[in-house]
Amino acid sequence: MTTVIYHNPACGTSRNVLAMIRNAGEEPTVIEYLRTPPSRPELLTLLRRMGLRPRELLRRKGTPYEALGLDSPTLTDDQLIDAMLEHPILIERPIVITRLGVKLCRPSEAVLSLLEHPQLTPFIKEDGSPAVAPAQVEVKS
């Protein structure tokens, strides 16, 4: 199975996750979900496989979340999904799919549990903080 990442290249966390996947020696299928949003069945499958409710996948920052009144507790799961399908920016990212599972990878280090291979080199995130220390890197003999 190919690794898949629902990615937003404008998002630092998403860029870090993509780089960590590549740092494990994998070249994932990259779905820029703002250009190619998931269908309703795909979104429902992602939510089910992650064990999340739609409200838990809603992105608030930099989205029309407040303007659309999505904080209302009276909204149903279907209404929240409708909003995410109409405004894909509302879908929190990055979402990664591997043979080992499906996960919303926030913080970016969450991707490590989905990767079959260790990081090839130490990894420093864009903000300068270490995500993978030298001691966590596979030593090749």
Protein Blocks (a to p, Z undefined) as FASTA:
>chain_A
ZZdddddfkbmklmmmmmmmmmnopacddddfklmccdfklmmmmmmmnopafklmpcfe
hpaklmnopmpmkbcfklmmmmmmmmmmlpccdddddfkbccddddfklmmmmpfbdcfb
dcddfkopafbdfklpccdZZ
